[in-house]
Amino acid sequence: MTETLSPELEAVVARAAAAAPAFAATRPEDRARAIVAVADALEANREDLVAIAMRETGLTEVRLTGEVTRTAVQLRLFADTLVDGDYLDARIDPADSDFALGVRPDIRRTHLPLGPVINFSASNFPFAFSVMGGDSAAVLAAGCPLIVKAHSGHPELSDATAAVATAALAGAGMPEGTFQLIHGREAGVQVLKDARIKAGAFTGSIAVGRLLADIAASRPAPIPFFGELGSVNPVFVTGAAIDERAAEIADGFLTSVSGSAGQLCTKPGFVFAPAGSALPDAIRAAAGDFPEHRLLDPRIARSFEERRSAILGSAGVTPVVAGGIRFDEAGQGWATPTVVAVPLDGFRASAAALSEEAFGPLSIVVEVPAGTDLASLMPEFFEGNLTGTLHLSAEEATGETANADELRALVAALSQQVGRVLFNGWSTGVAVTPAQQHGGPWPATTNDASTSVGTAAISRFMRPVAYQNAPAAFLPEALRDDNPAGVPQAIAPAGESRSWGARWR
């Protein structure tokens, strides 16, 4: 499958391949300093970068300023994680002459960088999931040279961000070829096919993500591919929660749907609420006059207009908040939030038309009759999602109400189909923290065991290697008995195998 690259792309891939051994061998402390240098440089250049991003994406200054901070915080979190060493998962089984299955050799296991990685950046997060966003931060933290395919929606910002990052990494002494930027979908595909590339990452549409994932899987030597694709993030609201705080729920819902013009992978696309509840009226009351927000580009705006029209034209659908979209002379779309309601039977009848993601400020309230098995609605209507949310009353949250078993069943159903289960909150706003899980079953991601946010994201770009009876001089530092890096080591002492399982007799 490897194709002859253009001279420009060949130079890029060759530099990344040449940098791989040296970058993998950098000390964690040095790599951490380099990553922090990138974070500091992004913040130092925040004003110029945000100005470019506003012009290219239509996102607000407040949103973009916060996104630069988020990007820098994640880089710094990964820097600390590098030095702590948990991500290496170092395991040591010393030699054991009394092992239950015969003599056990000395076996030690850790994780090593995969090698050069290509990351296809996202349009809707021009900092947090773009050139130096979460995937890029994880690749660099893992010790892998990084090639970023810039998104066509913000090419000038991509170049400016890359210039900042390149200078910071070079100033920190990282090898040439540690980080590079390319433009063009075809260029990205060609690089993904190259045998020297060892993994890929992507944030974007299901169609493009599936195409790239299939390319990665069909190479003569398949490589891991981590794509974040589509999600509708269903929400379930109980009648008791509505009775307790309908206005608060409605306000939070509209804020979540309208934020960044609804162009977030975590936007709540569906809300299941009891039929006849006060929630639709509370949403109308909370709607007020939302200002127009520009969508990212004309293509996305046209797609949203078509999707919105299809939903509004489906049988049984009624507007709760009409919203709208207009196009300016440049073809840019300006939208206000649209919320519609549909009875559960109507949703079932039009599921093919309604259950697909609407990328933009639109959400659907599904009115559920009393006695409906809520847990059964997840597998009936949805595949994998990034998130699922429950809004409960204060009494229901104790787990001691008459419907507690029904709610537990719903939580279990959500847990089977989403990566993050939220209670009494909203899915937009993904905390950058070690325990975060930002992933989910297909089509939310191509690999539901991984996350693109949080410290576990680093392990995607590493592979395990075991060393048997290795002299100490040839072991990675993380596996040496003197443990010079001070990383956590899981040690299985000699002699313990004879007692395995004894506590359960």
C-alpha positions as CSV (number, residue, x, y, z in Angstrom):
1,M,0.0,0.0,0.0
2,T,3.0,2.3,0.5
3,E,3.0,4.9,-2.3
4,T,5.9,7.0,-3.6
5,L,5.7,10.2,-1.8
6,S,6.4,13.7,-3.2
7,P,9.8,15.0,-2.4
8,E,8.3,17.3,0.2
9,L,6.3,14.6,2.0
10,E,9.2,12.1,1.7
11,A,11.4,14.7,3.5
12,V,8.8,15.0,6.3
13,V,8.4,11.3,6.9
14,A,12.1,10.7,6.6
15,R,12.8,13.3,9.3
16,A,10.2,11.8,11.6
17,A,11.6,8.3,11.1
18,A,15.2,9.6,11.7
19,A,14.0,11.4,14.9
20,A,12.2,8.4,16.4
21,P,15.1,6.6,18.2
22,A,16.6,9.9,19.6
23,F,13.2,11.2,20.7
24,A,12.2,7.9,22.3
25,A,15.5,8.0,24.2
26,T,15.0,11.4,25.7
27,R,14.8,11.4,29.5
28,P,11.3,12.0,30.8
29,E,12.4,15.1,32.5
30,D,13.7,16.6,29.3
31,R,10.6,15.7,27.3
32,A,8.5,17.2,30.1
33,R,10.4,20.5,29.9
34,A,9.9,20.5,26.2
35,I,6.2,20.0,26.5
36,V,5.9,22.7,29.1
37,A,7.9,25.0,26.9
38,V,5.2,24.5,24.2
39,A,2.5,25.2,26.7
40,D,4.2,28.4,27.8
41,A,4.8,29.5,24.2
42,L,1.1,29.0,23.3
43,E,0.0,31.2,26.2
44,A,2.7,33.8,25.4
45,N,1.3,34.0,21.9
46,R,-2.3,33.7,22.9
47,E,-3.4,37.2,21.7
48,D,-2.1,36.7,18.1
49,L,-3.3,33.1,17.8
50,V,-6.8,33.9,19.1
51,A,-7.2,36.7,16.6
52,I,-6.4,34.4,13.7
53,A,-8.7,31.7,15.1
54,M,-11.6,34.2,15.4
55,R,-11.2,35.2,11.8
56,E,-11.0,31.7,10.5
57,T,-13.6,29.9,12.6
58,G,-16.1,32.4,13.8
59,L,-15.7,31.2,17.4
60,T,-15.8,33.8,20.1
61,E,-12.8,35.4,21.8
62,V,-13.9,34.0,25.2
63,R,-14.3,30.5,23.9
64,L,-10.9,30.5,22.1
65,T,-9.0,32.2,24.9
66,G,-10.3,29.5,27.3
67,E,-9.3,26.8,24.8
68,V,-5.7,28.0,24.7
69,T,-5.7,27.7,28.5
70,R,-7.2,24.2,28.3
71,T,-4.6,23.1,25.7
72,A,-1.7,24.4,27.8
73,V,-3.1,22.8,31.0
74,Q,-3.3,19.4,29.3
75,L,0.3,19.7,28.0
76,R,1.5,20.5,31.6
77,L,-0.5,17.6,33.0
78,F,1.2,15.2,30.6
79,A,4.6,16.7,31.5
80,D,4.0,15.7,35.2
81,T,2.7,12.3,34.1
82,L,5.9,11.7,32.2
83,V,8.0,12.2,35.3
84,D,5.7,10.3,37.6
85,G,6.0,7.2,35.3
86,D,2.6,5.6,36.0
87,Y,1.9,5.5,32.2
88,L,4.8,3.0,31.8
89,D,3.0,0.3,33.7
90,A,6.3,-1.2,34.9
91,R,5.9,-4.8,36.1
92,I,8.7,-6.9,37.6
93,D,8.5,-10.7,38.3
94,P,11.8,-11.7,39.8
95,A,13.2,-15.2,39.1
96,D,11.5,-17.8,41.3
97,S,12.9,-21.3,41.7
98,D,9.9,-22.3,43.7
99,F,7.3,-21.1,41.2
100,A,4.1,-23.2,41.1
101,L,4.6,-24.2,37.5
102,G,8.3,-24.8,37.6
103,V,11.2,-22.4,37.6
104,R,10.1,-18.9,36.7
105,P,12.6,-16.7,34.8
106,D,13.1,-13.0,35.6
107,I,10.5,-11.2,33.5
108,R,10.1,-7.4,33.4
109,R,7.5,-5.5,31.3
110,T,7.1,-1.9,30.4
111,H,5.9,0.3,27.5
112,L,7.9,1.9,24.6
113,P,7.0,4.5,22.1
114,L,5.5,3.3,18.8
115,G,7.4,5.6,16.5
116,P,6.2,8.3,14.1
117,V,2.4,9.1,14.3
118,I,0.2,11.2,12.1
119,N,-2.6,13.2,13.7
120,F,-5.5,14.6,11.6
121,S,-6.7,17.7,13.5
122,A,-10.2,18.8,14.1
123,S,-12.2,21.8,12.8
124,N,-14.3,22.6,15.9
125,F,-11.5,22.8,18.5
126,P,-8.8,24.9,16.7
127,F,-6.6,24.6,19.7
128,A,-7.7,21.8,22.0
129,F,-8.0,19.1,19.2
130,S,-5.9,20.6,16.5
131,V,-2.2,21.2,16.0
132,M,-1.2,21.0,19.7
133,G,-4.3,19.5,21.1
134,G,-5.0,16.4,23.1
135,D,-3.9,13.8,20.6
136,S,-0.7,15.7,19.7
137,A,0.1,16.2,23.4
138,A,-0.3,12.5,24.0
139,V,1.9,11.6,21.0
140,L,4.7,13.8,22.1
141,A,4.4,12.7,25.7
142,A,4.7,9.1,24.6
143,G,8.0,9.9,22.9
144,C,6.7,9.6,19.3
145,P,7.6,12.0,16.5
146,L,4.5,13.8,15.4
147,I,3.2,14.8,12.0
148,V,0.0,16.8,12.1
149,K,-2.3,17.1,9.1
150,A,-3.7,20.6,9.4
151,H,-7.5,21.1,9.1
152,S,-8.6,23.0,6.1
153,G,-10.9,25.1,8.2
154,H,-8.1,27.0,9.9
155,P,-4.9,26.8,7.8
156,E,-3.4,30.1,8.9
157,L,-3.9,29.3,12.5
158,S,-2.4,25.8,12.0
159,D,0.8,27.4,10.5
160,A,1.0,29.9,13.3
161,T,0.6,27.3,16.0
162,A,3.1,25.0,14.4
163,A,5.6,27.8,14.2
164,V,5.2,28.4,18.0
165,A,5.5,24.7,18.8
166,T,8.4,24.1,16.5
167,A,10.4,26.9,18.0
168,A,9.6,25.8,21.6
169,L,10.6,22.2,20.9
170,A,13.8,23.2,19.2
171,G,14.7,25.6,22.0
172,A,14.2,22.7,24.5
173,G,16.7,20.6,22.5
174,M,14.3,18.1,21.0
175,P,15.6,16.3,17.8
176,E,14.8,17.8,14.4
177,G,11.7,16.0,13.0
178,T,10.1,15.7,16.4
179,F,7.1,17.8,15.2
180,Q,6.0,18.7,11.6
181,L,2.9,20.1,9.9
182,I,1.5,19.2,6.5
183,H,-1.6,20.4,4.6
184,G,-4.1,18.6,2.4
185,R,-6.3,15.5,2.8
186,E,-4.5,13.6,0.1
187,A,-1.1,14.4,1.7
188,G,-2.4,13.1,5.0
189,V,-3.7,9.8,3.4
190,Q,-0.4,9.3,1.7
191,V,1.5,9.7,4.9
192,L,-0.9,7.4,6.7
193,K,-0.1,4.7,4.2
194,D,3.6,5.0,4.6
195,A,5.3,2.0,6.3
196,R,7.3,4.3,8.6
197,I,4.2,5.7,10.2
198,K,3.2,3.5,13.2
199,A,-0.2,5.0,14.3
200,G,-2.8,7.5,13.4
201,A,-5.2,9.7,15.3
202,F,-8.3,11.7,14.0
203,T,-11.1,13.8,15.2
204,G,-14.0,14.5,12.7
205,S,-16.8,12.9,10.8
206,I,-17.8,9.2,10.8
207,A,-17.4,9.0,7.0
208,V,-13.9,10.4,6.9
209,G,-12.9,8.6,10.1
210,R,-14.0,5.3,8.8
211,L,-12.1,5.8,5.5
212,L,-8.9,6.6,7.4
213,A,-9.4,3.7,9.8
214,D,-9.9,1.3,7.0
215,I,-6.7,2.5,5.3
216,A,-4.8,2.0,8.6
217,A,-6.2,-1.5,9.0
218,S,-5.6,-2.6,5.4
219,R,-2.0,-1.7,5.2
220,P,0.4,-4.6,4.6
221,A,1.4,-4.1,8.3
222,P,-1.8,-2.7,9.9
223,I,-1.3,0.1,12.5
224,P,-3.5,1.3,15.4
225,F,-5.8,4.1,14.5
226,F,-7.6,6.2,17.1
227,G,-10.5,8.2,15.7
228,E,-13.1,10.2,17.5
229,L,-16.1,10.4,15.2
230,G,-19.8,11.0,16.0
231,S,-21.9,11.2,19.2
232,V,-25.4,12.3,20.1
233,N,-25.0,12.1,23.9
234,P,-28.5,11.1,25.1
235,V,-29.9,12.6,28.3
236,F,-32.6,11.1,30.6
237,V,-34.5,13.4,32.9
238,T,-36.9,12.0,35.5
239,G,-40.2,13.5,36.3
240,A,-39.1,14.1,39.9
241,A,-36.1,16.1,38.7
242,I,-38.3,18.3,36.5
243,D,-40.7,18.9,39.4
244,E,-37.8,19.9,41.5
245,R,-35.8,22.2,39.2
246,A,-37.3,22.4,35.7
247,A,-36.0,26.0,35.1
248,E,-32.5,25.1,36.1
249,I,-32.5,22.0,33.9
250,A,-33.9,23.9,30.9
251,D,-31.3,26.7,31.3
252,G,-28.4,24.3,31.5
253,F,-29.7,22.3,28.5
254,L,-30.0,25.4,26.3
255,T,-26.6,26.6,27.3
256,S,-25.1,23.3,26.5
257,V,-26.9,23.0,23.1
258,S,-26.1,26.6,22.0
259,G,-22.5,26.8,23.2
260,S,-20.1,27.2,20.3
261,A,-23.2,27.0,18.0
262,G,-23.7,23.4,19.0
263,Q,-20.5,22.3,17.1
264,L,-19.2,20.1,20.0
265,C,-18.9,16.4,19.9
266,T,-20.4,16.3,23.4
267,K,-23.5,18.4,22.7
268,P,-26.7,16.8,24.1
269,G,-28.5,15.8,21.0
270,F,-31.5,14.0,22.7
271,V,-33.4,14.5,25.9
272,F,-35.8,11.8,27.1
273,A,-38.4,13.2,29.4
274,P,-41.8,12.1,30.7
275,A,-44.7,12.9,28.4
276,G,-46.7,15.8,29.6
277,S,-43.9,17.1,31.8
278,A,-43.1,20.8,32.3
279,L,-39.8,20.6,30.6
280,P,-40.8,21.9,27.1
281,D,-42.5,24.9,28.7
282,A,-39.4,25.5,30.8
283,I,-37.2,25.4,27.7
284,R,-39.4,27.9,25.9
285,A,-39.3,30.2,29.0
286,A,-35.5,29.9,29.2
287,A,-34.9,30.5,25.4
288,G,-35.1,34.3,25.4
289,D,-33.2,36.0,22.6
290,F,-30.1,33.9,21.8
291,P,-27.6,35.9,19.7
292,E,-26.7,34.5,16.3
293,H,-23.5,32.4,16.2
294,R,-21.5,31.8,13.0
295,L,-21.0,28.2,12.1
296,L,-17.4,27.1,11.4
297,D,-17.6,27.3,7.6
298,P,-20.1,27.4,4.7
299,R,-20.0,23.6,4.2
300,I,-20.9,22.9,7.8
301,A,-23.6,25.6,7.7
302,R,-25.2,24.1,4.6
303,S,-25.1,20.6,6.2
304,F,-26.8,21.9,9.3
305,E,-29.5,23.7,7.3
306,E,-30.3,20.4,5.5
307,R,-30.3,18.4,8.7
308,R,-32.4,20.9,10.5
309,S,-35.0,20.9,7.6
310,A,-35.1,17.1,7.6
311,I,-35.8,17.0,11.3
312,L,-38.4,19.7,11.3
313,G,-40.1,18.0,8.4
314,S,-40.4,14.6,10.1
315,A,-43.8,13.3,11.2
316,G,-44.7,14.1,14.7
317,V,-42.0,16.7,15.3
318,T,-43.1,20.0,16.8
319,P,-40.9,23.0,17.5
320,V,-40.2,24.0,21.1
321,V,-37.8,26.7,20.2
322,A,-37.9,27.5,16.5
323,G,-34.4,28.9,16.0
324,G,-33.1,29.4,12.5
325,I,-30.2,29.9,10.2
326,R,-29.3,32.7,7.7
327,F,-26.5,33.0,5.2
328,D,-24.5,36.1,4.7
329,E,-23.0,37.3,1.4
330,A,-19.8,35.2,2.0
331,G,-21.9,32.1,2.4
332,Q,-21.3,31.8,6.1
333,G,-24.2,30.5,8.1
334,W,-25.4,32.2,11.3
335,A,-27.6,30.1,13.6
336,T,-29.8,30.4,16.7
337,P,-30.7,27.2,18.6
338,T,-33.5,25.0,17.5
339,V,-35.2,22.6,20.0
340,V,-38.0,20.2,18.8
341,A,-40.2,17.7,20.6
342,V,-41.5,14.3,19.4
343,P,-43.5,11.6,21.1
344,L,-41.7,8.3,21.6
345,D,-43.9,6.5,19.1
346,G,-43.2,9.3,16.6
347,F,-39.5,8.9,17.3
348,R,-39.7,5.2,16.7
349,A,-41.5,5.8,13.4
350,S,-38.9,8.3,12.2
351,A,-35.9,6.9,13.9
352,A,-33.9,6.6,10.7
353,A,-34.4,10.3,10.0
354,L,-34.1,11.6,13.6
355,S,-31.4,9.6,15.4
356,E,-28.5,10.8,13.2
357,E,-26.3,13.5,14.7
358,A,-27.2,17.1,13.9
359,F,-23.9,19.0,14.0
360,G,-25.0,22.5,15.1
361,P,-27.3,24.1,17.7
362,L,-30.2,21.6,17.6
363,S,-31.6,19.1,20.0
364,I,-34.6,16.8,20.2
365,V,-36.8,16.2,23.3
366,V,-38.4,12.7,23.2
367,E,-41.6,12.5,25.2
368,V,-41.7,9.1,26.9
369,P,-45.0,7.6,28.2
370,A,-45.2,6.4,31.8
371,G,-44.2,2.8,32.3
372,T,-41.6,2.8,29.5
373,D,-38.5,0.7,30.2
374,L,-35.9,3.4,29.9
375,A,-33.0,1.0,29.9
376,S,-34.3,-0.6,26.7
377,L,-34.2,2.7,24.8
378,M,-30.5,2.9,24.6
379,P,-29.9,-0.2,22.5
380,E,-33.1,0.4,20.6
381,F,-32.0,3.8,19.2
382,F,-28.3,4.3,19.7
383,E,-25.0,2.8,19.0
384,G,-21.9,4.0,20.9
385,N,-21.7,7.5,22.3
386,L,-19.1,9.6,24.2
387,T,-21.5,10.4,27.0
388,G,-24.9,9.6,28.6
389,T,-26.5,11.8,31.3
390,L,-29.1,11.3,34.0
391,H,-30.9,14.1,35.8
392,L,-32.3,13.0,39.1
393,S,-34.1,14.6,42.0
394,A,-32.3,14.9,45.3
395,E,-34.3,12.0,46.7
396,E,-33.6,9.8,43.7
397,A,-29.9,10.5,44.1
398,T,-30.0,8.6,47.4
399,G,-30.8,5.4,45.6
400,E,-33.7,4.7,48.0
401,T,-36.8,5.7,45.9
402,A,-39.3,3.3,44.4
403,N,-37.8,3.7,41.0
404,A,-34.2,3.0,42.2
405,D,-33.9,-0.4,40.4
406,E,-35.2,1.2,37.2
407,L,-32.5,3.9,37.5
408,R,-29.8,1.4,38.2
409,A,-30.8,-0.5,35.1
410,L,-30.6,2.7,33.1
411,V,-27.1,3.5,34.4
412,A,-26.0,0.0,33.5
413,A,-27.4,0.4,30.0
414,L,-25.7,3.7,29.6
415,S,-22.4,2.2,30.9
416,Q,-22.5,-0.4,28.1
417,Q,-22.8,2.2,25.4
418,V,-21.0,5.4,26.4
419,G,-17.6,6.3,27.7
420,R,-18.7,8.8,30.4
421,V,-21.9,8.7,32.5
422,L,-22.9,12.0,34.0
423,F,-25.3,12.9,36.8
424,N,-27.1,16.2,37.1
425,G,-24.8,18.0,34.7
426,W,-24.2,18.5,31.1
427,S,-21.8,16.7,28.7
428,T,-20.2,19.8,27.1
429,G,-17.1,20.8,28.9
430,V,-14.6,17.9,29.2
431,A,-12.5,18.2,32.3
432,V,-8.8,17.8,31.6
433,T,-7.9,15.5,34.5
434,P,-6.2,12.1,35.0
435,A,-9.4,10.1,35.4
436,Q,-11.2,11.5,32.4
437,Q,-12.6,9.1,29.7
438,H,-13.3,10.8,26.4
439,G,-14.2,7.9,24.1
440,G,-16.9,5.3,23.6
441,P,-18.1,2.4,21.4
442,W,-18.4,2.8,17.7
443,P,-19.2,5.2,16.1
444,A,-18.2,7.5,18.9
445,T,-14.6,6.2,18.4
446,T,-12.8,3.6,16.5
447,N,-11.3,2.1,19.7
448,D,-13.6,2.1,22.7
449,A,-10.8,1.1,25.1
450,S,-9.0,4.4,24.6
451,T,-9.5,8.0,25.6
452,S,-8.3,11.2,23.8
453,V,-8.4,13.3,27.0
454,G,-6.7,12.6,30.3
455,T,-3.4,10.9,31.1
456,A,-4.5,7.5,29.9
457,A,-4.4,9.0,26.4
458,I,-0.6,8.6,26.3
459,S,-0.8,4.7,26.3
460,R,-2.4,4.7,22.9
461,F,0.9,5.5,21.3
462,M,3.0,3.0,23.2
463,R,3.4,-0.8,23.1
464,P,4.3,-3.3,25.8
465,V,7.7,-5.1,25.7
466,A,8.8,-7.8,28.2
467,Y,12.5,-8.5,29.0
468,Q,13.4,-12.0,30.2
469,N,16.6,-12.7,32.2
470,A,18.0,-9.4,31.0
471,P,21.2,-8.1,32.6
472,A,20.6,-4.9,34.5
473,A,22.8,-2.9,32.1
474,F,20.4,-3.6,29.2
475,L,17.1,-2.9,30.9
476,P,15.1,0.3,30.5
477,E,15.5,2.5,33.6
478,A,11.9,1.8,34.6
479,L,12.6,-1.9,35.1
480,R,15.9,-1.7,36.9
481,D,16.0,-2.8,40.6
482,D,17.7,0.5,41.6
483,N,14.8,2.4,39.8
484,P,16.8,5.6,39.1
485,A,13.7,7.3,37.7
486,G,11.6,6.5,40.7
487,V,8.7,5.2,38.7
488,P,6.0,3.0,40.2
489,Q,6.9,-0.7,39.9
490,A,4.4,-3.6,40.4
491,I,6.5,-6.4,41.8
492,A,5.3,-10.0,42.1
493,P,7.7,-11.4,44.8
494,A,9.2,-14.9,44.5
495,G,7.4,-17.5,46.4
496,E,3.9,-16.0,46.3
497,S,2.6,-18.3,43.5
498,R,2.1,-21.1,46.0
499,S,-0.6,-19.1,47.8
500,W,-2.5,-17.9,44.7
501,G,-6.2,-18.4,45.2
502,A,-5.9,-19.6,48.8
503,R,-8.0,-16.9,50.2
504,W,-11.0,-18.1,48.2
505,R,-11.1,-21.7,49.5
